[in-house]
Amino acid sequence: MITEIALLKIRGNESKAFEKSFEIAQKIIAGMNGYINHELQKCLEEEDKYMLIVRWEKLEDHTEGFRKSEEYQQWKKLLHHYYDPFPTVEHYKKIY
């Protein structure tokens, strides 16, 4: 299992719209091959900041399977216009 982490900075005053769009988009990612689960957490210190955590069976399920899929194009259309700047996405594996 790998964990994808993305820190999302949302354009000012668009957080509510982002959350509504994410409610739809999460159904897309949840249907992907290798998907295990996800969480979207809202930062307490910064109003328009979120952390997206997605767990995948293997790295390629995210980087190849999801990102190269038609479903990813829908995900992009729903969410990418909210980000400023575009988030860095990192992948982690459990050590302990």
MDTraj code that builds the backbone (N, CA, C; nanometers):
import mdtraj as md
import numpy as np

residues = "MET ILE THR GLU ILE ALA LEU LEU LYS ILE ARG GLY ASN GLU SER LYS ALA PHE GLU LYS SER PHE GLU ILE ALA GLN LYS ILE ILE ALA GLY MET ASN GLY TYR ILE ASN HIS GLU LEU GLN LYS CYS LEU GLU GLU GLU ASP LYS TYR MET LEU ILE VAL ARG TRP GLU LYS LEU GLU ASP HIS THR GLU GLY PHE ARG LYS SER GLU GLU TYR GLN GLN TRP LYS LYS LEU LEU HIS HIS TYR TYR ASP PRO PHE PRO THR VAL GLU HIS TYR LYS LYS ILE TYR".split()
xyz = np.array([
    [0.0841, -0.1182, 0.0000],
    [0.0000, 0.0000, 0.0000],
    [0.0884, 0.1243, 0.0000],
    [0.0467, 0.2243, -0.0754],
    [0.1152, 0.3529, -0.0718],
    [0.0118, 0.4606, -0.0363],
    [0.0624, 0.5704, 0.0166],
    [-0.0215, 0.6825, 0.0541],
    [0.0172, 0.8036, -0.0277],
    [-0.0787, 0.8596, -0.0955],
    [-0.0610, 0.9834, -0.1726],
    [-0.1019, 1.1000, -0.0834],
    [-0.0161, 1.2024, -0.0773],
    [-0.0456, 1.3226, 0.0008],
    [-0.0372, 1.4433, -0.0908],
    [-0.1415, 1.5262, -0.0899],
    [-0.1412, 1.6509, -0.1663],
    [-0.1921, 1.7623, -0.0760],
    [-0.1134, 1.8692, -0.0634],
    [-0.1579, 1.9881, 0.0077],
    [-0.2212, 2.0810, -0.0947],
    [-0.3463, 2.1140, -0.0715],
    [-0.4240, 2.1898, -0.1687],
    [-0.4519, 2.3302, -0.1169],
    [-0.4019, 2.4292, -0.1873],
    [-0.4339, 2.5700, -0.1578],
    [-0.5419, 2.6117, -0.2565],
    [-0.6550, 2.6539, -0.2044],
    [-0.7703, 2.6887, -0.2861],
    [-0.7750, 2.8403, -0.3034],
    [-0.8093, 2.8834, -0.4236],
    [-0.8230, 3.0266, -0.4505],
    [-0.9167, 3.0889, -0.3476],
    [-0.8862, 3.2106, -0.3078],
    [-0.9619, 3.2794, -0.2033],
    [-1.1119, 3.2768, -0.2236],
    [-1.1809, 3.2485, -0.1160],
    [-1.3277, 3.2479, -0.1108],
    [-1.3931, 3.1438, -0.2010],
    [-1.3206, 3.0408, -0.2426],
    [-1.3789, 2.9356, -0.3256],
    [-1.3850, 2.8007, -0.2535],
    [-1.3578, 2.8008, -0.1249],
    [-1.3531, 2.6748, -0.0500],
    [-1.4866, 2.6006, -0.0499],
    [-1.5967, 2.6717, -0.0324],
    [-1.7281, 2.6053, -0.0307],
    [-1.7572, 2.5402, -0.1654],
    [-1.7271, 2.6106, -0.2738],
    [-1.7488, 2.5546, -0.4079],
    [-1.6578, 2.4350, -0.4307],
    [-1.5328, 2.4459, -0.3839],
    [-1.4389, 2.3341, -0.3952],
    [-1.4938, 2.2112, -0.3229],
    [-1.5424, 2.2292, -0.2025],
    [-1.5950, 2.1167, -0.1251],
    [-1.7133, 2.0509, -0.1959],
    [-1.7994, 2.1294, -0.2570],
    [-1.9124, 2.0726, -0.3315],
    [-1.8637, 1.9944, -0.4530],
    [-1.7640, 2.0491, -0.5230],
    [-1.7076, 1.9786, -0.6388],
    [-1.6364, 1.8513, -0.5947],
    [-1.5680, 1.8571, -0.4813],
    [-1.4979, 1.7388, -0.4317],
    [-1.5966, 1.6284, -0.3952],
    [-1.7112, 1.6666, -0.3452],
    [-1.8133, 1.5661, -0.3110],
    [-1.8493, 1.4811, -0.4330],
    [-1.8513, 1.5425, -0.5489],
    [-1.8763, 1.4703, -0.6740],
    [-1.7508, 1.3946, -0.7173],
    [-1.6366, 1.4630, -0.7142],
    [-1.5104, 1.4059, -0.7644],
    [-1.4665, 1.2828, -0.6854],
    [-1.4951, 1.2793, -0.5573],
    [-1.4492, 1.1653, -0.4769],
    [-1.5093, 1.0340, -0.5244],
    [-1.6247, 1.0398, -0.5867],
    [-1.6866, 0.9185, -0.6406],
    [-1.6068, 0.8650, -0.7595],
    [-1.5420, 0.9558, -0.8314],
    [-1.4592, 0.9158, -0.9452],
    [-1.3386, 0.8375, -0.8968],
    [-1.2654, 0.8945, -0.8020],
    [-1.1420, 0.8297, -0.7554],
    [-1.1732, 0.6990, -0.6819],
    [-1.2846, 0.6967, -0.6108],
    [-1.3205, 0.5768, -0.5347],
    [-1.3502, 0.4571, -0.6238],
    [-1.3792, 0.4825, -0.7504],
    [-1.4090, 0.3736, -0.8425],
    [-1.2889, 0.3230, -0.9205],
    [-1.1708, 0.3768, -0.8931],
    [-1.0526, 0.3413, -0.9708],
    [-0.9881, 0.2117, -0.9209],
    [-0.9270, 0.1411, -1.0138],
    [-0.8560, 0.0182, -0.9814],
    [-0.7412, 0.0490, -0.8853],
    [-0.7297, -0.0283, -0.7801],
    [-0.6218, -0.0119, -0.6836],
    [-0.6510, 0.0880, -0.5729],
    [-0.7616, 0.1592, -0.5817],
    [-0.8014, 0.2548, -0.4788],
    [-0.8376, 0.1792, -0.3510],
    [-0.7909, 0.2304, -0.2367],
    [-0.8262, 0.1720, -0.1070],
    [-0.9211, 0.2650, -0.0309],
    [-0.8778, 0.3886, -0.0046],
    [-0.9626, 0.4860, 0.0633],
    [-0.9014, 0.6251, 0.0510],
    [-0.9734, 0.7244, 0.0976],
    [-0.9219, 0.8610, 0.0939],
    [-0.9814, 0.9431, 0.2075],
    [-0.9156, 1.0563, 0.2328],
    [-0.9633, 1.1549, 0.3291],
    [-0.9331, 1.2925, 0.2721],
    [-1.0226, 1.3859, 0.2941],
    [-0.9961, 1.5260, 0.2663],
    [-1.0068, 1.5973, 0.3995],
    [-0.8971, 1.6600, 0.4414],
    [-0.8952, 1.7292, 0.5694],
    [-0.8753, 1.8787, 0.5464],
    [-0.9458, 1.9595, 0.6243],
    [-0.9379, 2.1054, 0.6140],
    [-0.8445, 2.1573, 0.7226],
    [-0.7549, 2.2457, 0.6850],
    [-0.6583, 2.3046, 0.7779],
    [-0.7296, 2.3974, 0.8772],
    [-0.6901, 2.3897, 1.0015],
    [-0.7485, 2.4761, 1.1041],
    [-0.6842, 2.6150, 1.1049],
    [-0.5575, 2.6226, 1.0644],
    [-0.4861, 2.7501, 1.0687],
    [-0.5044, 2.8364, 0.9439],
    [-0.5266, 2.7729, 0.8289],
    [-0.5413, 2.8463, 0.7035],
    [-0.6748, 2.8104, 0.6399],
    [-0.7588, 2.9088, 0.6226],
    [-0.8969, 2.8888, 0.5772],
    [-0.9084, 2.8114, 0.4464],
    [-0.8243, 2.8400, 0.3502],
    [-0.8377, 2.7818, 0.2163],
    [-0.7335, 2.6740, 0.1870],
    [-0.6955, 2.5980, 0.2887],
    [-0.5942, 2.4936, 0.2725],
    [-0.6525, 2.3592, 0.3153],
    [-0.6227, 2.2560, 0.2343],
    [-0.6707, 2.1208, 0.2598],
    [-0.5561, 2.0222, 0.2411],
    [-0.5729, 1.9048, 0.2983],
    [-0.4806, 1.7947, 0.2739],
    [-0.5643, 1.6777, 0.2205],
    [-0.5247, 1.6307, 0.1031],
    [-0.5887, 1.5130, 0.0448],
    [-0.4970, 1.3935, 0.0677],
    [-0.5524, 1.2891, 0.1256],
    [-0.4799, 1.1655, 0.1520],
    [-0.5537, 1.0546, 0.0772],
    [-0.4825, 0.9861, -0.0116],
    [-0.5426, 0.8750, -0.0856],
    [-0.4519, 0.7540, -0.0692],
    [-0.5100, 0.6416, -0.0369],
    [-0.4343, 0.5173, -0.0246],
    [-0.4623, 0.4292, -0.1464],
    [-0.3528, 0.3815, -0.2044],
    [-0.3589, 0.2977, -0.3244],
    [-0.2883, 0.1663, -0.2951],
    [-0.3258, 0.0625, -0.3661],
    [-0.2588, -0.0665, -0.3506],
    [-0.1130, -0.0562, -0.3931],
    [-0.0860, 0.0126, -0.5056],
    [0.0514, 0.0308, -0.5518],
    [0.0626, 0.1655, -0.6226],
    [0.1830, 0.2158, -0.6331],
    [0.2096, 0.3475, -0.6914],
    [0.1500, 0.3612, -0.8307],
    [0.1651, 0.2589, -0.9126],
    [0.1184, 0.2641, -1.0507],
    [-0.0339, 0.2773, -1.0620],
    [-0.1060, 0.2338, -0.9590],
    [-0.2510, 0.2520, -0.9609],
    [-0.2870, 0.4000, -0.9666],
    [-0.2033, 0.4828, -0.9037],
    [-0.2261, 0.6271, -0.9089],
    [-0.1611, 0.6903, -1.0320],
    [-0.0307, 0.6682, -1.0471],
    [0.0453, 0.7398, -1.1509],
    [0.0129, 0.6946, -1.2920],
    [-0.0180, 0.5699, -1.3109],
    [-0.0487, 0.5169, -1.4448],
    [-0.2003, 0.4983, -1.4622],
    [-0.2594, 0.4218, -1.3711],
    [-0.4003, 0.3868, -1.3847],
    [-0.4930, 0.5072, -1.3760],
    [-0.4804, 0.5854, -1.2698],
    [-0.5709, 0.6988, -1.2513],
    [-0.5325, 0.8166, -1.3400],
    [-0.4097, 0.8596, -1.3342],
    [-0.3692, 0.9805, -1.4063],
    [-0.3769, 0.9680, -1.5583],
    [-0.3756, 0.8486, -1.6106],
    [-0.3829, 0.8301, -1.7556],
    [-0.5215, 0.7841, -1.8011],
    [-0.6185, 0.7963, -1.7115],
    [-0.7534, 0.7482, -1.7420],
    [-0.8444, 0.8622, -1.7894],
    [-0.9548, 0.8236, -1.8515],
    [-1.0583, 0.9206, -1.8890],
    [-1.1224, 0.9805, -1.7638],
    [-1.1311, 0.9015, -1.6590],
    [-1.1883, 0.9498, -1.5331],
    [-1.1066, 1.0658, -1.4761],
    [-0.9740, 1.0593, -1.4956],
    [-0.8888, 1.1685, -1.4461],
    [-0.9230, 1.2999, -1.5163],
    [-0.9622, 1.2944, -1.6419],
    [-1.0011, 1.4162, -1.7137],
    [-1.1241, 1.4791, -1.6479],
    [-1.2159, 1.3974, -1.6017],
    [-1.3333, 1.4475, -1.5285],
    [-1.2907, 1.5088, -1.3951],
    [-1.1993, 1.4398, -1.3251],
    [-1.1452, 1.4884, -1.1974],
    [-1.0823, 1.6256, -1.2166],
    [-0.9982, 1.6375, -1.3199],
    [-0.9332, 1.7651, -1.3499],
    [-1.0353, 1.8753, -1.3738],
    [-1.1356, 1.8468, -1.4531],
    [-1.2375, 1.9463, -1.4878],
    [-1.3121, 1.9939, -1.3626],
    [-1.3368, 1.9025, -1.2712],
    [-1.4084, 1.9374, -1.1488],
    [-1.3241, 2.0165, -1.0490],
    [-1.1924, 1.9862, -1.0406],
    [-1.1137, 2.0369, -0.9274],
    [-0.9962, 2.1281, -0.9602],
    [-0.9289, 2.1065, -1.0697],
    [-0.7998, 2.1729, -1.0899],
    [-0.8071, 2.3251, -1.0977],
    [-0.9178, 2.3815, -1.1384],
    [-0.9271, 2.5272, -1.1486],
    [-0.9347, 2.5959, -1.0116],
    [-0.9517, 2.5198, -0.9036],
    [-0.9561, 2.5779, -0.7693],
    [-0.8163, 2.5996, -0.7100],
    [-0.7148, 2.5311, -0.7606],
    [-0.5833, 2.5316, -0.6962],
    [-0.5006, 2.6547, -0.7325],
    [-0.4382, 2.7136, -0.6305],
    [-0.3446, 2.8237, -0.6525],
    [-0.2455, 2.8287, -0.5368],
    [-0.1243, 2.7768, -0.5590],
    [-0.0694, 2.7191, -0.6820],
    [-0.1131, 2.5731, -0.6978],
    [-0.0732, 2.5137, -0.8109],
    [-0.1030, 2.3735, -0.8325],
    [-0.0278, 2.2909, -0.7290],
    [-0.0926, 2.1932, -0.6664],
    [-0.0300, 2.1203, -0.5553],
    [0.0816, 2.0259, -0.5979],
    [0.1746, 2.0094, -0.5068],
    [0.2747, 1.9043, -0.5192],
    [0.2138, 1.7782, -0.4594],
    [0.2274, 1.6685, -0.5314],
    [0.1739, 1.5404, -0.4847],
    [0.2915, 1.4499, -0.4542],
    [0.2910, 1.3907, -0.3364],
    [0.3982, 1.3000, -0.2960],
    [0.3384, 1.1666, -0.2547],
    [0.4213, 1.0634, -0.2634],
    [0.3782, 0.9280, -0.2300],
    [0.4663, 0.8737, -0.1176],
    [0.4048, 0.8032, -0.0249],
    [0.4742, 0.7502, 0.0914],
    [0.4421, 0.6029, 0.1091],
    [0.5368, 0.5319, 0.1699],
    [0.5110, 0.3931, 0.2080],
    [0.5350, 0.3796, 0.3576],
    [0.4594, 0.2936, 0.4176],
    [0.4667, 0.2728, 0.5624],
    [0.5960, 0.1996, 0.5972],
    [0.6655, 0.2504, 0.6953],
    [0.7900, 0.1880, 0.7436],
    [0.7612, 0.1067, 0.8702],
    [0.6891, 0.1625, 0.9621],
    [0.6520, 0.0947, 1.0885],
    [0.5029, 0.0913, 1.1039],
])
top = md.Topology()
chain = top.add_chain()
for i, resn in enumerate(residues, 1):
    res = top.add_residue(resn, chain, resSeq=i)
    for name in ("N", "CA", "C"):
        top.add_atom(name, md.element.get_by_symbol(name[0]), res)
traj = md.Trajectory(xyz[None], top)
